[in-house]
Amino acid sequence: MNAIEVSGLNTYYGKSHILHNVSLEVAEGSITTLLGRNGAGKTTTMRSIMGLTPSRSGVVKVFGKDATNLPPFRVARMRVGYVPEGRRVFPNLTVEDNLKVPQGADGPFDIPRIYKLFPRLEERKMNRGRQLSGGEQEMLSIARALLLNPKVLILDEPSQGLAPLIVKDVFRIVSSMKAEGMTVLLVEQNIRMTLEVADTAYVLDHGEVVHHGPASVLAADEALIQSLAGASAEEWDLDKA
């Protein structure tokens, strides 16, 4: 079964036509990545799925139920968690209080479990959001989404601006979500590391899907990565710190 299914999505900002008949499928229990150059339409696709930027045409389904242009809180109630680009933690609340904000469904994630998953957050639990490093803020942003116990987690550029060691920690967490049975839709600029963890890859260019298939196939083809995603295939080893 598909956790998310998008068909023929057309989204505009004013008169600017951003997404052109975008279609994609996110299989339940998988990691699907959406790649492409800056401005290709990746974030707009995420926002259209979540109802933050409603599409003018097309269909969005979540676990087979129509979610087209529902308000974001209704999409969230369908057990979809969203970690937007830019982290957006509450700067004046402590880590502990940030974690108390979400009110989610019953499930495996509670604050003690979060602290086991993110030991650094437990160390910093009395610090305010504004006092955290970029990597710590990203961990906190992901942690808040997990406390909703979503069935689907949508991540928009989780590694942006982070040091390489922190990036690897973030991707380990993403991989662990799949092991928990969670479905992940991941937008990322870090092409090589993303393809290491993803099952399926889609590539957007100028608001159109120009490639989709197994992530392993794209990862093995440097020339294809260069032509479709405009990024080098620098080798990453997830087993090395």
Summary of the structure (lengths in Angstrom):
residues: 241
radius of gyration: 17.3
end to end distance: 35.5
largest distance: 48.1
contacts: 791
relative contact order: 0.18
helix: 35%
strand: 27%
